[in-house]
Amino acid sequence: MTHEIKVFAPATVANVGCGFDIFGLALETPGDEVIVRMTSTPGVKITSIVGDNGKLSLDPEKNTAAVSVINLLSFLNIKLGVEIQLIKKMPLGSGLGSSAASAAASVYAVNALLNHPLSPKDLIPFAMEAERVACGAAHADNVAPALLGGFVLIRSYDPLDVVQISIPIQIYVTILHPKIEIHTADAREILKPEVSLRQMIQQTGNASGLIAGLLQGNAELISRSLTDVVIEPLRSRLIPGFFEMKQAALNAGALGCSISGSGPSLFALSLSTSQAQHIGQEMVKACRLHNTECDVYISPISREGPKIL
Ligand code: HSE
């Protein structure tokens, strides 16, 4: 048995506009890396974290990489120890699924060291428990695409039913990350517990339209469906200049643009790298009008989840 492994897991865009808590997609980059070592002394330890500016806890009960592994080992009834080195290569609190990438990479690594007793899909519930620790809600729309790659639909939470959506065309994602931090727990706190019948009709129409558009590779249908009438109106106020940046993306030819996960990042979809880059440049200009520093990431929707390095 190999005792040490290095694994990468990707950043993800959760919600994808109209699919709050039920849609997510994986990027090729950025992402997180972990080095995981099995030891004979039981217990899960975080031995080091780099790239987090000291913000993450080394306490295994509070760190998503460790929490997911503790849950996995307990399910498999394995009494070995695990040491995790976490290498953060993406911003925290950015809406790009940073906690999910660490959790996905860690459970994937431990499962690989144990000779794959579980499938990547089976690993989702353990990584979801880490999300509960990170933000109070065990949502799967970051961890599922981080573990499976591609575009994922969480059809149901109870029982968990995760559906992979295959897309016959290449879709590119532009991420604009304004450098402010939003905690997912706070961004969930401001949501209303109820939606109106009218909103329900619009949102389910768009969500169904988006899935149909992706499956058919129908860019116009994807574009018409990328509208969120429930969450974006409430959360956009947390992001200075949101509507100007969104408009800049649409003017530059994006199929659609909305908040990535709980923000502050925005995502915009398009059909080529050059278009994705142009959209990024225009969004940056709009962001700077609000005196906010920002980063841009460009990536196709990835076709794979974690990678052994
Ligand atoms: N669906 C979650 C939310 C994703 O929007 O709160 C958080 O990354």
Residues whose N, C-alpha, C, O or C-beta is under 5 A from the ligand:
A	BS01	HSE	A14 F20 D21 H139 D141 T184 R188 G261 S262
